[in-house]
């Protein structure tokens, strides 16, 4: 039963990533592209968590934690650069 | 014992399916909604909630089915729930900043401009005595 749930969630996340990619390529403004990248990072964390459940080992959650931190820092760095013209003032 | 096991697997499966559905709905909102301020709603709420559901499902799966207790997932979800509003606020500030510069109106047109007396927080310099003010340093 957990196999069917995992298959559904994998397909849902793949479709979500494709939609984010569409918004990343299409997005009329810079803000749309930053938002699409941020959402892609969130969905990639979901993929890693699902892969950890499918493999049955708990080692992949360190990767999820690191991606959560680095993705947030990346989003804030993009926004800071656009707002202030510099990242670390 | 087998009844408990089946219930745990059912609970974990339901949480995972719910999480995947919410993540899909969030990205669908990102594609469909007309302007950036509306598009922010999808990823910040639906996708974060979906990821929270998947992480809870993972906790339930490893605790009840595998028999090992892990707290990494809770750490990830707490971190995400704290950082998602901050990232959304930064993106909204970027959007307002670009509107002020005359870039990127978007398909639905720009939102209502703030009046001359009440500027958005992005455009205001930090007030004296607040944490963002470095005038006296």
Backbone of each chain as ProteinMPNN parsed JSONL, in Angstrom:
{"seq_chain_A": "XXXXXXXXXXXXXXXXXXXXXXXXXXXXXXXXXXXXXXXXXXXXXXXXXXXXXXXXXXXXXXXXXXXXXXXXXXXXXXXXXXXXXXXXX", "coords_chain_A": {"N_chain_A": [[0.83, -1.197, 0.0], [1.945, 1.206, 0.81], [3.642, 1.456, -1.297], [2.037, 2.178, -3.509], [1.166, 4.683, -2.64], [3.609, 6.034, -2.525], [4.312, 5.947, -5.237], [2.283, 7.52, -6.362], [2.849, 9.986, -5.102], [5.41, 10.497, -6.055], [4.881, 10.86, -8.805], [3.193, 13.073, -8.659], [4.916, 15.013, -7.597], [6.797, 15.123, -9.646], [5.263, 16.157, -11.736], [4.689, 18.621, -10.552], [7.242, 19.738, -10.448], [7.732, 19.995, -13.185], [5.822, 21.936, -13.833], [6.83, 24.077, -12.323], [9.202, 24.468, -13.678], [8.225, 25.347, -16.106], [7.167, 27.821, -15.329], [9.515, 29.01, -14.539], [10.902, 29.275, -16.971], [9.106, 30.798, -18.452], [8.143, 32.92, -16.924], [7.151, 36.274, -16.463], [8.541, 38.204, -14.975], [11.449, 38.969, -12.889], [10.958, 38.296, -10.249], [9.079, 36.229, -10.479], [10.7, 34.201, -11.476], [12.504, 33.784, -9.406], [10.718, 32.894, -7.475], [9.816, 30.536, -8.7], [12.192, 29.027, -8.697], [12.59, 28.769, -5.939], [10.34, 27.246, -5.24], [10.929, 24.97, -6.701], [13.129, 24.019, -5.261], [11.859, 23.359, -2.849], [10.182, 21.296, -3.733], [12.121, 19.491, -4.571], [13.237, 18.801, -2.125], [11.062, 17.401, -1.12], [11.099, 15.221, -2.919], [13.524, 14.01, -2.145], [12.874, 13.221, 0.457], [10.841, 11.38, -0.08], [12.32, 9.481, -1.533], [13.969, 8.614, 0.516], [12.083, 7.303, 2.135], [11.315, 5.277, 0.352], [13.682, 3.848, 0.004], [14.104, 3.058, 2.582], [16.021, 3.831, 4.412], [17.533, 6.048, 6.81], [19.382, 7.952, 6.097], [19.169, 9.873, 4.138], [18.025, 12.145, 5.045], [19.67, 14.048, 6.051], [20.625, 15.174, 3.708], [18.234, 16.348, 2.825], [17.842, 18.25, 4.819], [20.122, 19.883, 4.49], [19.632, 20.837, 1.898], [17.316, 22.294, 2.349], [18.306, 24.385, 3.939], [20.299, 25.59, 2.238], [18.802, 26.228, -0.007], [17.043, 28.187, 0.986], [18.876, 30.193, 1.738], [19.921, 30.779, -0.783], [17.643, 31.844, -2.117], [17.189, 34.149, -0.549], [19.568, 35.472, -1.073], [19.406, 36.043, -3.852], [17.203, 37.799, -3.739], [18.154, 39.847, -2.096], [20.213, 40.823, -3.678], [18.772, 41.903, -5.829], [17.325, 43.826, -4.518], [19.137, 45.536, -3.226], [21.41, 45.721, -4.797], [23.645, 44.441, -4.008], [24.995, 41.734, -2.081], [26.206, 41.077, 0.439], [26.609, 43.657, 2.503]], "CA_chain_A": [[0.0, 0.0, 0.0], [2.838, 2.362, 0.831], [4.226, 1.565, -2.631], [1.138, 2.958, -4.362], [1.209, 6.066, -2.162], [4.88, 6.625, -2.948], [4.275, 6.15, -6.693], [1.439, 8.699, -6.61], [3.524, 11.211, -4.667], [6.515, 10.754, -6.99], [4.332, 11.409, -10.047], [2.684, 14.412, -8.358], [6.048, 15.933, -7.456], [7.413, 15.313, -10.961], [4.412, 17.111, -12.457], [4.871, 19.929, -9.927], [8.537, 20.26, -10.883], [7.597, 20.42, -14.582], [5.104, 23.22, -13.827], [7.749, 25.106, -11.839], [10.154, 24.736, -14.761], [7.51, 26.173, -17.081], [7.104, 29.187, -14.802], [10.892, 29.524, -14.535], [11.269, 29.677, -18.323], [8.126, 31.718, -19.01], [7.826, 33.975, -15.967], [7.402, 37.595, -17.047], [9.447, 39.039, -14.19], [12.514, 38.302, -12.135], [10.35, 37.723, -9.049], [8.483, 34.93, -10.833], [11.751, 33.189, -11.641], [13.006, 33.448, -8.064], [9.678, 32.09, -6.822], [9.822, 29.205, -9.308], [13.372, 28.305, -8.2], [12.335, 28.443, -4.535], [9.39, 26.129, -5.217], [11.636, 23.768, -7.179], [13.932, 23.498, -4.148], [10.937, 22.717, -1.897], [9.744, 20.022, -4.303], [13.262, 18.575, -4.571], [13.318, 18.259, -0.764], [10.031, 16.363, -1.048], [11.594, 14.05, -3.654], [14.546, 13.335, -1.335], [12.184, 12.557, 1.564], [10.164, 10.193, -0.624], [13.349, 8.488, -1.854], [14.387, 8.032, 1.785], [11.073, 6.325, 2.559], [11.328, 4.148, -0.578], [14.869, 3.03, 0.271], [14.013, 2.534, 3.932], [17.134, 4.224, 5.283], [17.352, 7.394, 7.324], [20.549, 8.803, 5.861], [18.936, 10.907, 3.132], [17.402, 13.333, 5.614], [20.703, 15.076, 6.143], [20.601, 15.868, 2.415], [17.045, 17.196, 2.794], [18.095, 19.378, 5.728], [21.095, 20.778, 3.852], [18.997, 21.5, 0.751], [16.394, 23.296, 2.895], [19.082, 25.559, 4.362], [20.977, 26.236, 1.116], [17.784, 26.816, -0.864], [16.571, 29.435, 1.601], [19.945, 31.191, 1.632], [19.988, 31.194, -2.176], [16.522, 32.742, -2.415], [17.413, 35.437, 0.101], [20.673, 36.148, -1.748], [18.86, 36.632, -5.082], [16.335, 38.939, -3.42], [18.994, 40.932, -1.588], [20.938, 41.417, -4.797], [17.875, 42.733, -6.624], [16.831, 44.957, -3.733], [20.174, 46.458, -2.791], [22.532, 45.753, -5.709], [24.771, 43.802, -3.351], [24.467, 40.672, -1.217], [26.709, 41.361, 1.788], [27.02, 45.065, 2.439]], "C_chain_A": [[0.871, 1.256, 0.0], [3.505, 2.55, -0.53], [3.361, 2.382, -3.567], [1.166, 4.425, -3.959], [2.481, 6.751, -2.62], [4.891, 6.892, -4.454], [3.449, 7.379, -7.03], [2.182, 9.986, -6.27], [4.694, 11.536, -5.581], [5.995, 11.397, -8.269], [3.844, 12.838, -9.817], [3.835, 15.405, -8.262], [6.747, 16.162, -8.791], [6.596, 16.301, -11.783], [4.576, 18.516, -11.889], [6.189, 20.55, -10.363], [8.475, 20.731, -12.336], [6.875, 21.76, -14.66], [6.007, 24.351, -13.357], [8.754, 25.488, -12.923], [9.505, 25.608, -15.824], [7.46, 27.623, -16.61], [8.496, 29.814, -14.777], [11.297, 30.015, -15.922], [10.387, 30.811, -18.821], [8.091, 33.035, -18.242], [8.121, 35.383, -16.431], [8.421, 38.422, -16.261], [10.513, 38.234, -13.487], [11.947, 37.635, -10.884], [9.719, 36.37, -9.312], [9.548, 33.854, -10.915], [12.326, 32.793, -10.287], [12.007, 32.553, -7.348], [9.652, 30.672, -7.375], [11.016, 28.392, -8.814], [13.17, 27.869, -6.752], [11.394, 27.252, -4.418], [10.04, 24.843, -5.714], [12.486, 23.162, -6.067], [13.038, 22.768, -3.153], [10.502, 21.353, -2.427], [10.889, 19.014, -4.368], [13.465, 17.977, -3.18], [12.277, 17.158, -0.583], [10.448, 15.092, -1.75], [12.607, 13.267, -2.813], [13.886, 12.582, -0.183], [11.492, 11.286, 1.082], [11.167, 9.099, -0.975], [13.859, 7.822, -0.582], [13.396, 7.001, 2.295], [11.143, 5.088, 1.675], [12.521, 3.242, -0.327], [14.822, 2.414, 1.659], [15.199, 2.865, 4.813], [16.974, 5.692, 5.657], [18.476, 8.347, 7.006], [20.263, 9.946, 4.905], [18.374, 12.181, 3.741], [18.413, 14.418, 5.913], [20.754, 15.871, 4.849], [19.404, 16.807, 2.339], [17.242, 18.442, 3.654], [19.039, 20.396, 5.098], [20.462, 21.535, 2.698], [18.02, 22.562, 1.239], [17.146, 24.553, 3.281], [19.642, 26.313, 3.162], [19.969, 26.889, 0.176], [17.267, 28.131, -0.319], [17.628, 30.531, 1.469], [20.069, 31.689, 0.194], [18.879, 32.154, -2.55], [16.742, 34.117, -1.82], [18.548, 36.197, -0.589], [20.221, 36.779, -3.056], [18.068, 37.896, -4.765], [17.165, 40.118, -2.926], [19.728, 41.618, -2.728], [20.034, 42.338, -5.605], [17.422, 43.959, -5.849], [17.919, 45.993, -3.499], [21.345, 46.565, -3.755], [23.784, 45.092, -5.163], [24.196, 42.75, -2.405], [24.901, 40.895, 0.218], [27.269, 42.772, 1.769], [28.031, 45.365, 3.52]], "O_chain_A": [[0.59, 2.229, -0.699], [3.891, 3.664, -0.885], [3.875, 3.191, -4.339], [1.187, 5.309, -4.815], [2.454, 7.904, -3.051], [5.404, 7.916, -4.906], [3.842, 8.189, -7.869], [2.157, 10.952, -7.033], [4.956, 12.706, -5.862], [6.581, 12.357, -8.769], [4.046, 13.712, -10.66], [3.743, 16.515, -8.786], [7.239, 17.261, -9.052], [7.152, 17.176, -12.447], [4.6, 19.492, -12.638], [6.255, 21.752, -10.621], [9.084, 21.74, -12.689], [7.254, 22.626, -15.449], [5.971, 25.45, -13.909], [9.114, 26.655, -13.076], [10.145, 26.501, -16.38], [7.683, 28.545, -17.395], [8.636, 31.021, -14.973], [11.957, 31.047, -16.047], [10.86, 31.694, -19.536], [8.019, 34.115, -18.828], [9.268, 35.67, -16.773], [9.1, 39.266, -16.845], [10.497, 37.004, -13.482], [12.386, 36.553, -10.497], [9.804, 35.466, -8.481], [9.331, 32.724, -10.478], [12.604, 31.619, -10.041], [12.385, 31.58, -6.697], [9.486, 29.712, -6.622], [10.879, 27.199, -8.54], [13.526, 26.752, -6.374], [11.614, 26.355, -3.604], [9.744, 23.758, -5.214], [12.562, 21.94, -5.937], [13.392, 21.695, -2.665], [10.454, 20.375, -1.681], [10.66, 17.812, -4.234], [13.817, 16.805, -3.048], [12.553, 16.12, 0.018], [10.19, 13.996, -1.252], [12.571, 12.037, -2.763], [14.269, 11.454, 0.129], [11.545, 10.249, 1.743], [10.902, 7.92, -0.743], [14.149, 6.626, -0.575], [13.787, 5.958, 2.819], [11.043, 3.967, 2.174], [12.41, 2.02, -0.427], [15.426, 1.368, 1.896], [15.376, 2.245, 5.862], [16.366, 6.474, 4.926], [18.539, 9.439, 7.572], [21.034, 10.905, 4.854], [18.252, 13.193, 3.052], [18.052, 15.59, 6.02], [20.906, 17.092, 4.871], [19.526, 17.93, 1.851], [16.857, 19.545, 3.266], [18.802, 21.603, 5.156], [20.711, 22.728, 2.523], [17.9, 23.62, 0.62], [16.696, 25.662, 2.994], [19.488, 27.53, 3.065], [20.226, 27.959, -0.374], [17.072, 29.085, -1.072], [17.306, 31.669, 1.125], [20.297, 32.877, -0.034], [19.121, 33.16, -3.217], [16.517, 35.132, -2.479], [18.503, 37.424, -0.683], [20.593, 37.913, -3.358], [18.227, 38.926, -5.42], [16.904, 41.262, -3.299], [19.854, 42.842, -2.748], [20.452, 43.418, -6.021], [17.164, 45.01, -6.436], [17.658, 47.195, -3.565], [22.208, 47.422, -3.561], [24.853, 45.168, -5.769], [23.047, 42.859, -1.977], [24.067, 40.905, 1.123], [28.27, 43.05, 1.109], [28.498, 46.498, 3.631]]}, "seq_chain_B": "XXXXXXXXXXXXXXXXXXXXXXXXXXXXXXXXXXXXXXXXXXXXXXXXXXXXXXXXXXXXXXXXXXXXXXXXXXXXXXXXXXXXXXXXXXXXXXXXXXXXXXXXXXXXXXXXXXXXXXXXXXXXXXXXXXXXXXXXX", "coords_chain_B": {"N_chain_B": [[-1.497, -7.236, 16.444], [-0.875, -7.274, 13.703], [-2.998, -5.748, 12.885], [-2.403, -3.216, 13.996], [-0.081, -2.686, 12.58], [-1.067, -2.545, 9.958], [-2.709, -0.313, 10.22], [-0.826, 1.677, 10.788], [0.608, 1.714, 8.407], [-1.411, 2.509, 6.685], [-1.94, 5.077, 7.665], [0.526, 6.372, 7.214], [0.597, 6.169, 4.408], [-1.651, 7.682, 3.705], [-0.876, 10.232, 4.594], [1.324, 10.695, 2.945], [0.166, 10.663, 0.378], [-1.583, 12.835, 0.635], [0.305, 14.875, 1.047], [1.707, 14.854, -1.421], [-0.398, 15.588, -3.13], [-0.976, 18.183, -2.212], [1.434, 19.496, -2.787], [1.382, 19.352, -5.558], [-0.898, 20.909, -6.065], [-0.01, 23.383, -5.182], [2.007, 24.004, -7.074], [0.443, 24.054, -9.333], [-1.103, 26.29, -8.819], [0.947, 28.149, -8.991], [1.385, 28.129, -11.718], [-1.112, 28.866, -12.807], [-2.236, 31.236, -11.68], [-2.843, 34.802, -12.055], [-1.118, 37.104, -11.399], [2.007, 38.085, -9.811], [1.792, 38.567, -7.045], [-0.459, 37.081, -6.418], [0.405, 34.611, -7.223], [2.286, 34.027, -5.334], [0.875, 32.872, -3.261], [0.409, 30.124, -3.782], [2.935, 28.429, -3.714], [3.89, 29.246, -1.134], [1.975, 28.5, 0.752], [0.452, 26.083, -0.002], [2.452, 24.31, -1.046], [4.318, 24.199, 1.045], [2.749, 23.155, 3.079], [2.187, 20.686, 1.91], [4.728, 19.507, 1.851], [5.161, 19.368, 4.592], [3.203, 17.451, 5.223], [4.256, 15.205, 3.878], [6.659, 14.858, 5.296], [5.701, 14.317, 7.854], [4.405, 11.911, 7.285], [6.667, 10.406, 6.733], [7.899, 10.357, 9.275], [5.952, 8.87, 10.69], [6.046, 6.48, 9.227], [8.705, 5.532, 9.622], [8.717, 5.303, 12.387], [6.583, 3.567, 13.134], [6.427, 1.457, 11.288], [9.045, 0.672, 10.516], [10.257, 0.807, 12.981], [12.208, 2.481, 13.972], [13.264, 5.462, 15.56], [13.241, 8.674, 14.377], [14.189, 12.095, 14.248], [14.906, 13.896, 12.359], [13.213, 14.627, 10.276], [11.274, 16.18, 11.508], [12.848, 18.322, 12.242], [13.563, 19.319, 9.702], [10.999, 20.068, 8.795], [10.247, 22.026, 10.66], [12.21, 23.95, 10.155], [11.559, 24.608, 7.477], [8.962, 25.642, 7.792], [9.509, 27.906, 9.193], [11.168, 29.366, 7.444], [9.792, 29.709, 5.006], [7.775, 31.871, 5.009], [9.527, 34.064, 5.247], [11.082, 33.969, 2.924], [9.019, 34.352, 1.054], [8.208, 36.928, 1.729], [10.512, 38.359, 1.049], [10.508, 37.971, -1.736], [8.148, 39.267, -2.43], [8.884, 41.865, -1.739], [10.9, 42.296, -3.634], [9.299, 42.271, -5.91], [7.68, 44.575, -5.519], [9.671, 46.483, -5.524], [10.603, 46.256, -8.171], [8.319, 47.067, -9.487], [8.248, 49.727, -8.704], [10.488, 50.637, -10.032], [9.518, 50.573, -12.548], [9.483, 48.208, -14.0], [8.369, 44.977, -15.221], [5.222, 44.645, -15.203], [3.374, 42.514, -15.383], [0.81, 40.112, -16.382], [-1.752, 40.707, -15.344], [-1.634, 43.351, -14.894], [-0.289, 46.107, -12.949], [-0.601, 46.071, -9.335], [-2.624, 48.169, -7.141], [-1.165, 51.302, -6.643], [0.603, 52.429, -3.733], [-0.551, 55.172, -1.73], [0.525, 58.688, -1.731], [1.217, 59.381, 0.866], [1.403, 57.031, 2.298], [3.693, 54.843, 2.015], [4.788, 51.641, 0.697], [6.409, 49.253, 2.813], [8.841, 48.547, 1.696], [9.876, 50.788, 0.444], [10.458, 52.595, 2.332], [12.852, 54.218, 4.372], [14.641, 52.785, 7.163], [13.295, 53.524, 10.373], [14.449, 55.707, 12.978], [15.906, 54.198, 15.803], [14.805, 51.686, 15.394], [15.49, 48.173, 14.712], [16.603, 47.95, 12.095], [17.953, 50.247, 11.488], [20.9, 51.881, 10.781], [22.001, 54.34, 11.083], [23.32, 55.674, 13.093], [25.591, 54.267, 13.551]], "CA_chain_B": [[-0.223, -6.673, 15.975], [-0.98, -6.988, 12.266], [-3.937, -4.647, 12.74], [-1.665, -1.981, 14.254], [0.846, -2.485, 11.456], [-1.839, -2.096, 8.798], [-3.168, 1.052, 10.489], [0.322, 2.584, 10.64], [0.917, 1.852, 6.977], [-2.491, 3.301, 6.093], [-1.748, 6.476, 8.077], [1.675, 6.919, 6.48], [0.23, 6.302, 2.997], [-2.573, 8.815, 3.561], [-0.121, 11.481, 4.739], [2.171, 10.884, 1.76], [-0.705, 11.039, -0.751], [-2.038, 14.199, 0.901], [1.429, 15.775, 0.818], [1.944, 14.958, -2.859], [-1.495, 16.342, -3.742], [-0.837, 19.601, -1.877], [2.566, 20.036, -3.54], [0.915, 19.519, -6.939], [-1.825, 22.044, -6.104], [0.789, 24.597, -5.054], [2.646, 24.329, -8.348], [-0.645, 24.392, -10.257], [-1.386, 27.697, -8.543], [2.073, 28.932, -9.517], [1.227, 28.246, -13.164], [-2.4, 29.376, -13.257], [-2.706, 32.522, -11.159], [-2.47, 35.824, -13.042], [-0.046, 38.059, -11.081], [2.996, 37.516, -8.885], [1.298, 38.613, -5.673], [-1.358, 35.94, -6.243], [1.19, 33.386, -7.406], [3.02, 33.731, -4.099], [0.06, 32.074, -2.337], [0.505, 28.692, -4.029], [4.099, 27.781, -3.105], [4.138, 29.502, 0.286], [1.054, 27.783, 1.646], [0.119, 24.706, -0.371], [3.63, 23.446, -1.177], [4.913, 23.988, 2.369], [1.878, 22.209, 3.794], [2.38, 19.372, 1.313], [5.997, 18.95, 2.322], [4.933, 18.996, 5.982], [2.49, 16.174, 5.223], [5.173, 14.118, 3.5], [7.623, 14.637, 6.377], [4.967, 13.618, 8.921], [4.254, 10.537, 6.832], [7.962, 9.745, 6.901], [8.066, 10.078, 10.711], [5.047, 7.773, 11.046], [6.524, 5.26, 8.581], [9.913, 5.002, 10.263], [8.441, 4.97, 13.786], [5.641, 2.478, 13.372], [6.63, 0.325, 10.39], [10.424, 0.208, 10.616], [10.615, 0.681, 14.378], [13.316, 3.362, 14.361], [12.78, 6.799, 15.877], [14.073, 9.726, 13.805], [13.628, 13.442, 14.404], [15.415, 14.766, 11.302], [12.102, 15.144, 9.483], [10.651, 17.277, 12.255], [13.779, 19.445, 12.137], [13.402, 19.88, 8.352], [9.708, 20.737, 8.646], [10.288, 23.259, 11.455], [13.027, 24.909, 9.413], [10.807, 25.075, 6.314], [7.818, 26.458, 8.201], [10.028, 29.205, 9.632], [11.799, 30.138, 6.379], [8.926, 29.968, 3.843], [7.234, 33.232, 4.997], [10.586, 35.056, 5.047], [11.399, 33.968, 1.49], [7.896, 34.965, 0.338], [8.256, 38.368, 1.992], [11.601, 38.92, 0.244], [10.104, 37.985, -3.149], [7.164, 40.343, -2.565], [9.629, 43.127, -1.716], [11.529, 42.431, -4.945], [8.244, 42.614, -6.862], [7.317, 45.977, -5.319], [10.819, 47.262, -5.948], [10.622, 46.275, -9.631], [7.204, 47.911, -9.914], [8.658, 51.113, -8.5], [11.448, 50.97, -11.074], [8.851, 50.56, -13.841], [9.694, 46.944, -14.704], [7.531, 43.814, -14.962], [3.864, 44.824, -14.687], [2.657, 41.252, -15.275], [-0.361, 40.036, -17.258], [-2.945, 41.299, -14.747], [-1.389, 44.757, -14.617], [0.258, 46.326, -11.614], [-1.576, 46.308, -8.276], [-2.83, 49.57, -6.813], [-0.005, 51.952, -6.04], [0.351, 53.041, -2.434], [-0.746, 56.604, -1.815], [1.752, 59.458, -1.515], [1.568, 59.482, 2.279], [1.613, 55.717, 2.902], [4.503, 54.016, 1.134], [5.046, 50.274, 1.122], [7.554, 49.162, 3.717], [10.072, 48.425, 0.925], [10.412, 52.055, -0.02], [10.763, 53.464, 3.454], [14.103, 54.017, 5.097], [14.366, 52.362, 8.534], [13.125, 54.616, 11.324], [15.455, 55.793, 14.041], [15.574, 53.412, 16.981], [14.371, 50.338, 15.046], [16.681, 47.331, 14.498], [17.203, 48.051, 10.776], [18.544, 51.569, 11.282], [22.327, 51.918, 11.103], [22.426, 55.712, 10.83], [24.191, 56.183, 14.148], [26.77, 53.411, 13.727]], "C_chain_B": [[-0.316, -6.335, 14.502], [-1.971, -5.86, 12.008], [-3.254, -3.312, 12.95], [-0.752, -1.642, 13.079], [0.11, -1.943, 10.24], [-2.307, -0.663, 8.996], [-2.019, 2.053, 10.304], [0.647, 2.795, 9.178], [-0.143, 2.694, 6.28], [-2.3, 4.774, 6.402], [-0.595, 7.108, 7.305], [1.325, 7.126, 5.013], [-0.679, 7.501, 2.784], [-1.824, 10.137, 3.652], [0.734, 11.745, 3.503], [1.336, 11.311, 0.561], [-1.189, 12.469, -0.591], [-0.925, 15.202, 0.619], [1.711, 15.958, -0.665], [0.869, 15.778, -3.543], [-1.351, 17.831, -3.446], [0.325, 20.235, -2.629], [2.17, 20.286, -4.99], [0.001, 20.73, -7.046], [-1.056, 23.362, -6.004], [1.438, 24.994, -6.369], [1.612, 24.665, -9.418], [-1.055, 25.854, -10.067], [-0.294, 28.6, -9.085], [1.934, 29.131, -11.025], [-0.011, 29.07, -13.516], [-2.697, 30.814, -12.859], [-2.109, 33.684, -11.953], [-1.313, 36.745, -12.663], [0.836, 37.497, -9.981], [2.489, 37.503, -7.453], [0.322, 37.478, -5.396], [-0.592, 34.631, -6.343], [1.962, 33.019, -6.153], [2.228, 32.807, -3.17], [0.295, 30.577, -2.513], [1.7, 28.045, -3.348], [4.227, 28.022, -1.606], [3.21, 28.714, 1.174], [0.91, 26.326, 1.252], [1.363, 23.816, -0.423], [4.271, 23.17, 0.179], [4.087, 23.005, 3.177], [2.051, 20.793, 3.243], [3.662, 18.707, 1.785], [5.894, 18.56, 3.792], [4.202, 17.668, 6.097], [3.39, 15.011, 4.893], [6.165, 13.811, 4.625], [6.958, 13.937, 7.56], [4.746, 12.159, 8.555], [5.539, 9.745, 6.989], [8.221, 9.399, 8.357], [7.228, 8.875, 11.114], [5.558, 6.455, 10.477], [7.716, 4.681, 9.327], [9.662, 4.606, 11.702], [7.654, 3.677, 13.905], [5.893, 1.262, 12.498], [8.041, -0.231, 10.533], [10.869, 0.037, 12.065], [11.787, 1.522, 14.823], [12.774, 4.78, 14.535], [13.731, 7.834, 15.301], [13.379, 11.062, 13.993], [14.124, 14.389, 13.327], [14.277, 15.411, 10.522], [11.439, 16.316, 10.192], [11.521, 18.52, 12.187], [13.625, 20.134, 10.775], [12.099, 20.646, 8.26], [9.66, 22.023, 9.455], [11.067, 24.334, 10.711], [12.259, 25.481, 8.222], [9.667, 25.992, 6.719], [8.278, 27.815, 8.709], [10.49, 30.026, 8.424], [10.861, 30.48, 5.227], [8.311, 31.372, 3.875], [8.292, 34.292, 4.756], [10.946, 35.139, 3.566], [10.285, 34.631, 0.697], [7.89, 36.47, 0.531], [9.341, 39.022, 1.155], [11.196, 39.005, -1.224], [9.067, 39.083, -3.386], [7.851, 41.701, -2.57], [10.311, 43.37, -3.059], [10.504, 42.871, -5.981], [7.872, 44.09, -6.741], [8.433, 46.899, -5.794], [10.862, 47.384, -7.466], [9.473, 47.105, -10.178], [7.579, 49.383, -9.805], [9.627, 51.565, -9.579], [10.817, 50.966, -12.465], [9.082, 49.312, -14.654], [8.581, 45.975, -14.328], [6.152, 44.127, -14.385], [3.105, 43.516, -14.542], [1.382, 41.279, -16.086], [-1.604, 40.689, -16.668], [-2.761, 42.782, -14.474], [-0.861, 44.938, -13.223], [-0.843, 46.469, -10.581], [-1.66, 47.786, -7.952], [-1.583, 50.134, -6.151], [-0.358, 52.45, -4.639], [0.241, 54.549, -2.58], [0.536, 57.362, -1.521], [2.187, 59.503, -0.052], [1.89, 58.138, 2.905], [2.371, 54.848, 1.923], [4.531, 52.587, 1.641], [6.301, 50.259, 1.988], [8.869, 49.088, 2.951], [10.715, 49.77, 0.651], [10.828, 52.967, 1.12], [12.145, 53.167, 3.997], [13.768, 53.577, 6.519], [14.271, 53.552, 9.483], [14.2, 54.571, 12.395], [14.997, 54.976, 15.248], [15.046, 52.034, 16.686], [15.602, 49.511, 14.67], [17.33, 47.504, 13.139], [17.959, 49.341, 10.534], [20.001, 51.573, 11.728], [22.88, 53.336, 10.99], [23.436, 56.186, 11.861], [25.445, 55.344, 14.336], [28.012, 54.059, 13.115]], "O_chain_B": [[0.101, -5.257, 14.078], [-1.825, -5.105, 11.047], [-3.481, -2.372, 12.188], [-0.659, -0.495, 12.644], [0.576, -1.019, 9.573], [-2.305, 0.125, 8.05], [-2.207, 3.132, 9.742], [0.928, 3.915, 8.752], [0.169, 3.493, 5.397], [-2.471, 5.627, 5.531], [-0.709, 8.227, 6.804], [1.705, 8.138, 4.424], [-0.52, 8.249, 1.819], [-2.096, 11.06, 2.884], [0.856, 12.888, 3.063], [1.73, 12.204, -0.19], [-1.208, 13.234, -1.555], [-1.168, 16.254, 0.027], [1.93, 17.079, -1.124], [1.166, 16.576, -4.432], [-1.578, 18.659, -4.328], [0.227, 21.382, -3.065], [2.561, 21.289, -5.587], [0.1, 21.499, -8.002], [-1.407, 24.342, -6.663], [1.429, 26.166, -6.745], [1.879, 25.471, -10.309], [-1.32, 26.563, -11.037], [-0.573, 29.692, -9.581], [2.317, 30.175, -11.553], [0.038, 29.89, -14.433], [-3.342, 31.541, -13.615], [-0.997, 33.573, -12.469], [-0.567, 37.146, -13.556], [0.459, 36.545, -9.299], [2.723, 36.541, -6.72], [0.269, 36.963, -4.279], [-0.895, 33.664, -5.643], [2.263, 31.847, -5.923], [2.812, 32.054, -2.39], [0.373, 29.838, -1.532], [1.515, 27.19, -2.482], [4.627, 27.12, -0.87], [3.614, 28.292, 2.258], [1.2, 25.431, 2.045], [1.344, 22.698, 0.092], [4.716, 22.053, 0.444], [4.624, 22.139, 3.868], [2.061, 19.821, 3.999], [3.69, 17.513, 2.081], [6.461, 17.549, 4.208], [4.527, 16.849, 6.957], [3.321, 13.958, 5.527], [6.477, 12.648, 4.881], [7.562, 13.073, 8.195], [4.878, 11.273, 9.399], [5.515, 8.563, 7.333], [8.697, 8.307, 8.668], [7.713, 7.968, 11.79], [5.514, 5.428, 11.153], [7.745, 3.489, 9.632], [10.302, 3.684, 12.209], [8.013, 2.793, 14.684], [5.604, 0.14, 12.914], [8.229, -1.441, 10.655], [11.749, -0.774, 12.356], [12.317, 1.322, 15.916], [11.935, 5.237, 13.758], [14.9, 7.88, 15.683], [12.154, 11.162, 13.913], [13.803, 15.577, 13.366], [14.351, 16.582, 10.15], [11.087, 17.317, 9.567], [11.013, 19.636, 12.086], [13.565, 21.36, 10.693], [12.068, 21.749, 7.714], [9.094, 23.015, 8.996], [10.642, 25.488, 10.644], [12.296, 26.687, 7.978], [9.424, 27.007, 6.066], [7.515, 28.78, 8.662], [10.247, 31.232, 8.366], [11.108, 31.459, 4.523], [8.317, 32.034, 2.837], [8.009, 35.315, 4.133], [11.099, 36.229, 3.015], [10.557, 35.39, -0.234], [7.597, 37.214, -0.406], [9.138, 40.107, 0.61], [11.498, 39.994, -1.893], [9.096, 39.753, -4.418], [7.452, 42.594, -3.318], [10.311, 44.49, -3.57], [10.784, 43.725, -6.822], [7.761, 44.783, -7.752], [8.183, 47.95, -6.385], [11.12, 48.462, -8.0], [9.616, 47.771, -11.203], [7.273, 50.183, -10.688], [9.604, 52.721, -10.0], [11.474, 51.307, -13.449], [8.903, 49.328, -15.872], [7.938, 46.109, -13.287], [5.924, 43.902, -13.197], [2.259, 43.407, -13.654], [0.908, 42.355, -16.448], [-2.442, 41.183, -17.422], [-3.638, 43.413, -13.885], [-0.964, 44.034, -12.394], [-1.928, 46.946, -10.914], [-0.85, 48.575, -8.439], [-1.019, 49.539, -5.233], [-1.496, 52.849, -4.391], [0.872, 55.138, -3.459], [1.529, 56.763, -1.109], [3.373, 59.645, 0.244], [2.571, 58.083, 3.929], [1.762, 54.184, 1.084], [4.333, 52.326, 2.828], [7.144, 51.151, 1.896], [9.906, 49.506, 3.466], [11.939, 49.891, 0.627], [11.475, 53.991, 0.901], [12.561, 52.011, 4.074], [12.718, 53.952, 7.041], [15.076, 54.48, 9.404], [14.781, 53.521, 12.673], [13.84, 55.056, 15.661], [14.845, 51.254, 17.616], [16.647, 50.075, 14.345], [18.523, 47.229, 13.015], [18.552, 49.513, 9.47], [20.309, 51.305, 12.889], [24.086, 53.521, 10.821], [24.306, 57.001, 11.556], [26.279, 55.662, 15.184], [29.098, 53.482, 13.168]]}, "name": "protein", "num_of_chains": 2, "seq": "XXXXXXXXXXXXXXXXXXXXXXXXXXXXXXXXXXXXXXXXXXXXXXXXXXXXXXXXXXXXXXXXXXXXXXXXXXXXXXXXXXXXXXXXXXXXXXXXXXXXXXXXXXXXXXXXXXXXXXXXXXXXXXXXXXXXXXXXXXXXXXXXXXXXXXXXXXXXXXXXXXXXXXXXXXXXXXXXXXXXXXXXXXXXXXXXXXXXXXXXXXXXXXXXXXXXXXXXXXXXXXXXXX"}
